[in-house]
Every structure is written in C-alpha cells, then in structure tokens.
C-alpha cells in the first residue's frame, strides 16, 4: 500500500495541475474558434443580403427596410441589426438594437471590423459589413450576434474535461498500481534476463550440456534494431524536406548504394550560341528534385543528348561532368538520329501514349514503325543503364512514359536492382488503355519495376485495374502490390510538387512593381485588372475553353469590358506534330475573334504570347496578376498551380483550378471548376475579380502552407525511403533465408 501511495500521490498532483492549466486554455481556444465562426457567418450574411438591401436603400423606404431587418433576425443567434450610413448616422435598426452601439466616429466599427461587447443582457458579437452596390458605397450593416449559447457550451466543455481527467486519472492509477506490484516481484528483471539469453535457457531447458542460446538473443536484438530503424524512417515523414534532407536519406539509408537516373530530358543541355557553347538548365521539377540525389551520391544521369553542342563536350564514353562550375556527378548521353527521334519521341510517345492517357478527345495515332523505334530506343536506354551499373543491385529511377519498356529490360539483366519508375501523366481506365495495340508489352515493361509511382491514388488504381483485366497476375489490393512472373511491383502514389522558392524570393521584385510591369508590357492602365494563364501550347491545357469562358464573362458582366484583360503565356511545344500546329492556329483565331467582338481602340480583352519566357518573367506575371487560371482538360498534376501559389508571398491573388488536375486534390481552397462548363468558368473569373482581400489571404495562406510542406524534395525523398525499406527487407531475406509470404504465394498474402 505504501508503494502504491508513493506512485499515486504525485500522479494525482500532476493530473490536478494539468487540469488546472488545460481547462482554461481549452476554454480560450474554444472562444476563439466560435468568434472566428461568427466572423465568417457575419461576412456570409452581409454578402447574401447586400444586393436586396441596396435595392431597398435606393427606395428609401423605412417600413420595408425594417420588415427586411426583422426577417433577418429571425435567426436564433442573430440578436439585432442596424444600418449606418456613410456619414456615421444610424439610419435603420431593429427594436433589439442596443443604444450603446453607435455609428459616430468616436467608437464605432469600420467596415470589416468586429468586436466583443458585454451588455446588460449579456455578451454580444458585433460585426460591421461594408455595403456597396450600383457604383457607390452605401454604408455599414451592423450585425449583433447573441453569445449566450457560447457561454453555455463553454460551461459544458469545462465539465466534460473535468470528468475526462477524472476517468483518465482513475485508469492510470489502476495501471500504475499494477505495474508497481509487478516490478516489485521482479517481472522487469526477468524480461531483461530473457533478452540477454539467460531466460531462454530456463524456459526451454538446456538440451545439451554447455548449449549457448546467446546467438538467438543476438538475432532478437538485431530484429528489434531493424524495427527501430524502420520506425525512424517512418518518423522522417514529419521532417522538413530540403536538398539536405535527401542527402541525409542517402547517407543514412542508402549509404554506399549506387543510384542511376534515366530520363528522356537531360538536366544540362549544351548548345552552340554565337560560336560559343552555352549551358542551359531546363525548367523542370524533376531536375530540381533529383539533382540533389545525384550530387549526394555522385551517380550517373542517363538522358537523350539533344543539345546542338552536346557531342562536343562528352568524352569517348558519352560522359560529361556536371554542374559545369562544380562537377559532382556525370551525365551519360544517349544519341539518336532524327528519324529515331521522330518515331520514338514525336511518334509513339507523343502521338500515341500522350493522347491515349489524357482525356482531351484527341485520337491517338499508333504506327508499327513508331513502335519499332520506341522499342529500339528503350533498349538503347536500358543498355546504357546496364553498362553504367557497377554493382548487381543499383537503385534505378526511371522517369515517365517515354521509357515504359526500360524497367523489364533492366530487370532481366540486373534481377537484384531496385527499380523505381514514375509515370508523370495520368493513367487511363482499362477500356481506353485497350486501344493501344501493344498494351501487353507496355504493362509487362512497367511491371519490371520494384516501385511504380503515380501522382494520385486514382491513377494508381486505374493501373492496377488495367493489369487485372489484361494479364494473369496476383494482386494484393490492400497493399496495392502486383505479383507477375514471380516478381513483385508496389504501386504507390507520390504527388509531385515544386521547390519552395526561399532563395529566389530575394531576387523577386516587389508585387507592386510586378503589377506595373505586366500592365506596361501589355499597354494597360495601372488600375486595369489582369488574369494570366501559363502553360505549354498543348491541347490538354484547355486554352480554347478558357477563351470561351472569357467571352462569356464579358457577355454576362459587361462592366469588365475595358477594365479587364487576360494574358495567355504559351510556350511552343511539339511543333512538328500536326495536332499542335492546328492548335496554335485555333488559339490565335479564337483570340482575334473575341478581341474583334469586345475590343476597341487601345483595348484588347485577350493578349496571346506564344513564345518562350524565362522563369523570372513568368514569376513577374504570377506576382502581378489578379488571378491565374489552370483549366486543364486532364492533367497528372500541373505544377503551374503550385508555382503561382508559391510566388504570391503577399498572400493575394486567386487561383482558378480545373477539377481534372492532380493539384485539385491538394489545393481545395482554389476556385475549382469544370473547364467544359463555360458558364461556371466565367462565374469563377468574376468571383476572382471581386473577391475581398481578406478571403484571398485566407485561401492563399492555406494553399501556401500545403505547397511549402509537400514540396518536390518530399516527392523524391518518399520514393527513396520506400526503396530503402524494400532493400532492407531484401537484405534480411538474403541473411536469414526467410522469404516474404507474398513471394511464396504469388502476391496473395
């Protein structure tokens, strides 16, 4: 009993002190939450009644206004309503409106402000909502909410917390007494001796004189250490993701492992310019994310040598050290003839697979000659990987739909390799995918991967369903694992993102300067409202649908004619393909038609700039525009949406985002649209142009937090962590001979 009291008395004191500290804190936080709800509620009521209230104010009919106010306060929480004109005079009020809440300049609330007051009838929340309409400011609507219900809920919450602490204290007391008595009897000492190997002998007996069970205890401790290491890796999902984080993962979990990256696009391009060789770094999120991996492990990046001076700078084996100013890894360049590039890249990859995977209603074109070039080039990339591998179990990162056959080709030669393939575009449903004449070969190629990544869980599910219908496999639906021909492929989702621009922010001009600059470039006045669209000139981006929405906006809201313009930045893309040439013509014709209809001297509703823009120029448009619209008809992720959010460190501006992008699942605070619904898109533009700064700030602040936390380094780091876990399990299998049960049963655990 004395032992129990020694444990219980401090515990009771700690719980009492904790309750004394926590209950007032919870009470304060609850009050803040309720007040925030009332602020939002007041703003919504103000916006809802603004239009009919303006009409009544214009009539100057006091009886009708009082009847309208009395209808409003039928809400059980709304205590009173009053209206103050621009001169600070209380013009109209309900009978319940407190006399102490005045409209004069001495103590009244300005539009957009709120206050908590203690009146004789109790606590109230007062909100002043500015009323505008018909081109003028009418005054402030004063909304008085009764807060007695909040006080009642606060009292109930205090009692609930008191009872909760009492129950927790009772349960912990019982557990504490039990543990104390067990400890007193030597239970803990027995467990410790068992872990040292002594208890095992006592439990099972010594079958032979001198038998030593210490190796068993050592294996047990090694297993515990492995579990702890796995837990540490899970905990790293909470870390701050930076290039240094990727280096830490490589050092801690992939130390000494060989890392190879293969992609169609190279991270550094050498081009001739004025008889000198210049180095170009393409604007690519993949390059941003994976280059720190290469720098950390001094690996090899295998890519198509597409620069006009690429051949001049490589050695005899096709290698060049990069970055040029401080070389830390190598690029191995793969060469192809113009005919091979036309068939492999422009033909099968971008006239076949690209429209096949995007629901943009463009018919995919499949030619047997293109397929042959695609196979040949995939074999060439795979051979380069095999030649570069210095061990039999490298980590290979395969990027995108250009290299779908590479994983199996590498697996056939390096069966112990850990192959991570990331598919950067959507994966279609099984019916649509079946259009491809060589659907089986592509699936088999991708199933050579150890890990197959997609942007969203939905695209991964589409892939698994496609495999289920097309191949004889065993699928573990719970773990999204596919077993095919004795090999396992884990299908995971890794949403790609951008690098948070901490360092670039110091190079950005102020937002006010950006606003002035983009208006000057497009010969617009300083007060002109501007929307912007930024993307490659591609039929999946919904540019034509966007222009129709602008036309509809000017039809429905003619007040924007002469006051609003839209700037479309479209980088030329795949201009060798007829579909893209036709799109370019259609975009220009559509813009000219709308400009002819609504434009006038010195004013154009749509400005089209089909040319390459440097990242700094694009950032200027992001920072100076009133809204950015991403109206993709179908997209894997779309990084423009995240770039716009990251650029708005003033927490202003509105993002209009297609629901058919992967980014829409991460950024619900954007104005989500169906790009095929032209009226909805026009309404979203009008809402963006009229959205109050307070709401813009709330939406943008939330989205910026998401983009900053879930950045591109997290995307790469999660794939590497999953690869490290997979390699750790493989090492255990090789050391112990214990196989995963899913391998034995063909994937059905």
N, C-alpha and C positions, 0 to 999 in steps of 0.2 A: 504493500500500500504506500509506504514512504517513497519507494522508487517511482510509482505512478504519479504521486503528487509532485515530485521533482520535475516530471515531464509536463504535467497538466497545468500547473500554476503559471509558468512562463508562457505556455501556449494560449491560455485564457487572456492573459495580459496583452499579448501580441494581437490576438483577434479583436479585442476590445479597442485597442489603439487603431488598428486598421479600419474597423467600422467607423470610429470617430473621424478618421481622415477621409475615408472614401465616400460616406453618405453625403456630406456637404458638397464634395467635388461632383458627384453624380447629379445632385440637385442643381448645381450651377450649369453643368453641361446640358442637362435636360431643358433648363430655362432658355439657354442659348439656341438649342435646336428648335424649340417652339417659337421663339421670337423670329428666327430665320424663316420658319414656315409661314408665320403671319406676314412677314415682309413680302415673300413670294406671292402669297394669297392676295395681299393688297394690290400688288402690281398687276396680277391677273384680273382682279375685279376692275381696276382702273382702265385697263386696256379693253375689257369686254364692254363696259358701259360708255366708253369715250364717244363713240360715233352717235348713239341716240342722245347722249347728254348734250353734245354740241348742237344737235338739231333743236333741242328744247331751249337751250340758252339763246339761240338765234331768235326764237319766237318770243323770248322774254315773258313766258307765261309761268308765273309763280305757282298757281294751283297745280298745273301739270307737272312742274318740277317736284313739288312736294309729294305728289302722288307717286312719282317715279322713285323718289328717295325712300318713301315708306315701303315700296315694294322691295327695294334693295335690302333694307334692314330686317326683312322677314327671315333672313339668315340668322340662325340661333346664336351665332358667335359675333355677328356684326351689331354693335351697340348703337351707333349713331353715325349720321352722315351730314356733312356740311360742305358748302362751296364758297371759296374765297376768290374774289375777282383779282385782276392784275394790280389794282390799287390797294390791296390789303384790306378789303371790306368784306365782312361776312354777309353774303347776299342771300343764301338759302340754307336752311338747316332743318333737321327733324326735331321733334319736341324733346327727344332724349339727348340732344347735343349739349355737352357741358359748356357752361358760360366761361369756365376758366381756360378753354382752348380758343384763343383769339386768332385773328388774321392780321393784326398790325405787325409792323416790322420789329417790335421790341422783343417778342418771344415766340413768334410763330415759326413753323417749319417751312423750309423751302421745298420746292418740288424735288421729289426723290429722297427726302429725308424721313426718318421715323424716330419715335421717342416712346419711352415707357413712363406713364404718369400714375400717380397714386391719388385718386379722387375719393370723395366721401363714400361713394357707392362701391369702391374697390379699385383694383389695378386695371388700367386700360392700356392698349397699344394704339398709338396714333401714327398714321401714315399720310403723307402729302403726295398726291399723284398729279403731275402736270397734265393739263387737258389742252390739246391742240387740235385744230381742225379748220377746214375751209381757209387755209392760208394764214391763220392767226393763232396767237396764244390767248386762251380764254381765262385761265386761272388755275387754281389748285382744288382738287377734290380731296376733302379731309375724311378719311375712313377711321372710325374709332371701334376697335375690337375689344370685347369683354374678355378679361384674362382670368376670371374666377375659375374656369374649368382647368386652367393650367395649374392653379394653386391646389385644386383638389387632386389632380393627377400627381403633383409633386409630393403631396402628403401620402398618397397611396404608395408611391415609389419608395419613400423612406421606410415605411412599414415592411414592404416586400424585402428590401435589402436587410433590414433588421432580422426578419425571420430567416433569410438566406444565410446570414452569418451565424445565426444560432444553430441551424441544421449542419452547416459545414463544421462548426466547432465541435458539435456532438460526434459527427462521423470521424473527424480527425482525432478526437480524444480516444475513441474506441480503438482505432488503428494504432495510435501511439502506445496505448497500454499493452496491446497485443505484441507489438514489436519489441517493446521494452522487456517483457517477460521472456520472449523467445531469445533475445540477446543474452539475458541473464542466465539462461540454461545452456548457452554455448552453441546456439544454432549457427551464428555467423562464423564462429571459429571452425565449425565442421565444414561449411561450404568452402572456406579458404583452403583448408587442408585437402579437400577434394580437387580443387583446381591445381594444387601443387602435385597431384598424383597420388597422395597418400590415402585419401578416402576411397579411391577406386579399388585399391587392394583390399581394403576392409570390406567393401561391398560385395565383390565377386570372389574373393578368396585368391590365394596365390596358387595357381595350378602347378607350378614347378618351383622348387626352391630357387631363390635368387631372381625370380621373374621381376622385370622392371617395367612399370607402366608409365614412366615419365614421358616417353615419346608420345603416348596418347594425349597426355595433358598438354604437351607442346603443340600438337596438332589442334587441340581445342582452343588454346590461346591464339594460335595463328588464325583460326577461323573467326574468333572474336575480333581480332585486329582487322581482318578483311571487312567484317560487318561495320566496324567503326569507320574504316576508310570510305566505305560506300555511303555511310551516313554523312560524312564530311562533304562528299561530293554532292549529296542532295542539298545540304545546307548552302552550298555555293550558289544555288539558285536565288538566294537573297542578297548576293553581293552586288557591289557597284560595278557595272560592266564597262571596261575600258580596254585599250590595247594592252595595257599592263596585265589586266585580268587574263587575257588569252595567253600571254606568256607564262603566267603563273600556272594555268591549267596544263600547258605543255610541260612545264618543269616538274609539276607535282604528280601528274597522272599519265603523261605520255613521254616521260624522260627517256631519251635515247631512242625513241621510236622514229622511224623515217616517215616523213609526210610529203606526199606528192599531190599537186593540184593539176587538174586538166580542165580546160575550158576552150571554147572557140575564140573568145576575145582575150587578148593579152593585156597584162597590166601596164606595160610600157610599149609605146609604138615609136619607131624611128622613121622619120620622114625627111625627104630632101626639101629644103626651102632656101631659095636664092643661093644654090650651090653649097649649102651647108646642111649638116644633119641636125635636126631638132628632135627633141624627145617630147612626146605627147602622152599625157596621162588621161585615159578616157574617164568620163564622169560615170562611174559605176559603183553601185552599192556593194556588189560582190567583191570588187577590187578593194574597196575600203575595208571590208570585213576580213578578208582573207590575207591581205598583205601582212598584217601583224603576225599571223601564224607563220608565214614564210620567213619573216625577219627573225622570229624567235627560234626556229628550228633549222634555219639555213637549208631549206628544202629546195625542190625544183618545181617550177610552174610550167606546165606544158600547154602551149597555145598555138593558134594559127599565126604565122608571121605575115601580117597584112600590110605593114608599112612599106613605103617606097624605098626606104634605106635599111630595112631590117636585115637583108642578106649581107650588107657591107660591114655590120658591126659584130656578127657572130663568129665563133671560132669554127674549126673544121667539123665539130660535132653538132653545130647548130645552137651553141650556148652563148648567152651574154649575161654578164653580171649586172644586177640592178639593186637598188636605185643608182643612177649614174654618179651622184655626188658621194654616196657612201654605200658601196655594194655590200649586200648582206645575203642575197640568195640568187639563184640562176633561173633564167627563162630558157626553156628548150623549145625552139620554134619548129613547127611542122609546116612544110611547104605544100602548096597545091597549085595546079595550073588554073588558068581562067575557066577552062571547061569543067574542071573538077569543082571549083568554087560555085559555078553556075548550077551544076546539077545537085551538089551536096547541100549548099547553103541556101541559094535562092530558090532552087527547085524543090527538093523533097522537104527540107526543114521549114521553109517559109511560104511555099505554095501548097504544101501538103499538111504537115503537122500543125503549123500555126493556125490556119483556119479550122482545122479539124478540132482543135482543143478550145477554140474561142467561139462562143455562140453569138457571132456577129452576122450570121446569114450570108456568109461568103462561101461559095462552094470550093472545097479542097480539090486540088489537082494532083493526081498521082500518075507518074510516068515510070515505067520499068527502068528506063535509062537513068532517071534521077535516083531511083532506089539503089541501083548498082553503084553510082558514085557515092551515095550515102554510106553504103556498106564498106566500100573501099576506104573512105576517109576515116570511118570509125575504126577500121582495122589498123590504119596508119597511126592514129592517136593511141590505140591500145598498145601497139608495138613500141611506141616511144615510152610509154609507162613501164613496160616490161624491161626495156633497155636501161631505163634510169634507175630502176629498183636495185638497191644494193643488198637488200635482205629479202627473205621469202615471206615476210609479213608486214609490209608497209601499210600506212594509213593513206588511202587514196580518196580524194574528194573530186567527184565528177560533177560538172556543172551543166545543167539544162538539157533541153530537148534535142540539141544538135548531136548529142553523144549517147543516145539511148542504147546502143549496142555495146558500148565500151565495157560496162560492168561485167557482163558474162565473158567477154573475150579476155579480160584481165583475170577473172576468177579461174578460167580454165588453165592458165599458166601459173598463177600465184594463188593456190587454194587457201592459204593461211592469211591472205591480205584482208584488212578491214576496209571495205569499200563503202563510202558514203556518197550517194547520188542525190542531188537536189534538183527537182523539177520546178522551174521558176514560173511556169504558166499553169493555167487551170488544167485539170484532167476531166475529160467529158464523161457522160454516162455511158454505160455499156453499149446501148443501141447506136449512139453516134460514133463511138470508137470503132465499132464493127465495120464502118465504111472503109477503113484502111485495108488495102489488100494484103499487107504484110503485118497485120495486127499481132499475130502469134510471135513472130520473130522479135518484135519490139518488146513485148511483155517478157519473153524469155531473157532478152538482153538486160532489162531493168531488174529482173529477179536474180541476177548475178550480184546485186548489191547486198551488203550486210545491213545497211540502213538506207531506206528510201524516204526522202523528205518532200513535203508539200507545204504550201503556205497555210492552208486551212485544213481542219479536220474533215470538212465536206469533200474536198478534193481527194484526200486520202481514202475516204470511204468509197468514192467513185472508183478509185483504182482497185481496191480490194474486190468490189462487186464485179468489175470487169474481169479480173483474174478468175474469180469464182465461176463466171459463165464461159470463159474461154479456154482454161487449162485444167488438167487433172491435178489439183493441189489439195493440201490440207490447210485449213485456215483456223487459227485461234482468234475468234472475233473479239474476245475480251482484251487480249494484249495486242491486237492488230498485227499479228505475226503470220507470215505465209511460209509454208514448207513446200518446196518444189525440188524434186530430184535430190532429196537428201540435204538440201541447203535451206537455211532459214533467212528470211528477209523481214526486218522490222519496219513497218510503215508508220512514220511519225509525222507530226505537223510542227513546223518551225517558222513562225511568221517573220519574214524578213523586214528590216527597217533601215534607218539611216544612222549615220554617225552624228551624235548630238554636237552641234557646232559651237563648242565652248571657245576654241581658239579663233575661229573665223569671226566671232562676234565683234572682236576688237577692230576688224577690218571693215565692218559694215558701216555705211554712212547712217546718220540719224533717219528715223522714219519720215520726219517732215521733209528732209532733203530728198528722200526716195520718192515721196509723193510729188514734189515739184518736178523732179527729173523725168518721171514717166509721163507726166502731163505735158512737159515741154517737148519731149521727143515726139509726141503724137499731136502737137499743136492744140492742146486743150487748155481751158482756163484752170486757174488754181482751185476753184470750187467744184470743178467737174467731177462727177462720180465715175469710178473706173472698176470694171471687173476684168479678170485675167484668166486665161487658160494656157497651160504649158504642157506639151507632150510631143512625142514623135508624131509625124503625119501618118497615122495608121487608122484603118477603118474600124478597129476595135475601140477607139477612144471616144466615139460618139460626137465628133466635131460638127457634123451636119445637123444632128438632132439638137445640139446646143444652139446653133444659129437659128433654128426654127423656134426655140424657146425665147430667144432674144426678140425675134419678130413678134411673137405672141405677147411678150411683156409690153412692147411698145403699142400693141393694139389695145390691150386691156388697161394699161396705165399710161396714157398719152402724156402725162405730166413729165415723164422721163425723157421725152424727145427733146434733144438739145441740151439735156443735163446729164446724160449717162452714155458712156461708150464702153465697148468691150474690146480688149486687145487679145488676139489669139497668136501665141507664140508656138510655131510648129516646126520642129527640126525635120529636114528632109530625111526620108527613110526608105530603103529598099527600092530606089527609083528605077531599078532595072526591071521590076515586075509591073506588068500592065495594070493590075488592080490598083497599085499605089499611084501610078501616073494618072489614072482616071479619077482617083480620089482627090488628088491635088487640083485637077481641073474643076471638079464639082465644088470643092471648098471655095475657090475663088469666084466661081459663077454665083454661088449662093450668097456670098458676102456682097458682091456687086449688086445683086437684085435687091437685097434688104437695104443697102445704102441708097440705092436709087429711089426706093419707096419712102424711106423716112429721113434721108439726109437732106441737107440744104447747104448753101454756101458756107464754108468754114466748119461744117459739122458732118461727121460720119459715125453711125452707130457701131460699126464693126471695123476694126483695124487688123488686117491679117499680115503677119510677119513670118513667111516661110523661109527661114534661114537659121544657121547655127548661132546660138547665143552662149557666151561664156557663163560659167556658174555665177560670177559676180553680177552680171547683167540680169540673170534670172532672179537672183536674190533681191535686186532692186525692185523688180516688178512685184515679187511676193510682198515686200515690205510697204510698197506704196499703193497697192490696190485696196479697194474696199471689200472685195470678195474674190475668192478663187473657186472655180467650178471644175470638178472632175466628173465627167459624165460618161465614163467608160461603159460600153455595152456589155463587156465581160473582161475581167482582169484578174490575174493571180493575186496581186497585192495592190500595186500602184503607189509608188514612193513620192509622187508629186504632192499627194495629200499631206504626207508627213513632212516633206520639205517646207511646204507653206506654213504648217503649224510651227515648225522649229524656227522659221525666220521671223515670226511675229513675237519678238520679245517685248513689244508694247502691249501684248495681250488684247489687241484689237484685230478687226478683220473677221470675215465669216468664211467658213469652208462649206461649200455645197458638194456633196459626195454621192456618187452612184451607189445604190444598194448592191450592185453586182460586182463590187470590188472586194478583195480580201480586207482592205483597210476599213471597210464599213463595220466589220465585227469588232474592231479595236477602237473606233472613234465614233461612238453613237451620239456624241454631243454635236457632231456636224449636222447640217440640214440634209438628211438622207432623201434621195429622190430615185424615181424610176425614170431613166433617161428617155424611155419611149413615151412617157406621159408628158406631152409638151406643156399642157396647162399647169401641171404640178411643178415642172421646172421653172416656168415663168413666175409662178407664185413664190417659189423659193428665192428667186433673184430679187423680187420685190421685197420679200421679208428681210433678205440680207441687207438691202439698201436702206431699210427703215429700222433695223434692229437697234435698240438703245445700247449705248456703250457699256452699261452695267451688264447686260445679258451677253454681249460679245466677250467681255472679260471673263465671265463665269465659264462660258463654253470653252474659250481658248485656253484658260488656265488648266482646266481638266484635261484637255487633249495634249497640252504640252507636257504635263506630268506623265502621261502614258508613253508618249514618243521618247521622252528622255530616259525613262526606266527601261522600256523594251526596245533597246537600240540594236544596231546591226551587230555589235560585238556580242550581245546576248544571243543573237541568232547563231553566230558561228560557234560561240562557247558551248551552247547546249548540244550541238551536234558532236563536238569534240568530247564533251563529258559522257555522252551516250556511247561514243566509240570507246572511250577509256573503260567504261563499265563492261562493255562487251569483250574487250581484250583481257580484262581482269578475270572474267569468268572462263575465258578460253585458257588462260594460264593455269587456273585451278584444275580444269579438266585434264590438261596435259600432265600436271603434277600428281593428281590423285587417281586418274583413270576413271573418275565418276562422270558419266555423260548426263547431259540435260535430258529429262524425261521426254521433252517435246521432240528432241532429235531422234530418240528411240522409236516414238510412236508416229513420227512423221508430222509433228507440229500440233497434235491434239493432246494437250496436257490434261 
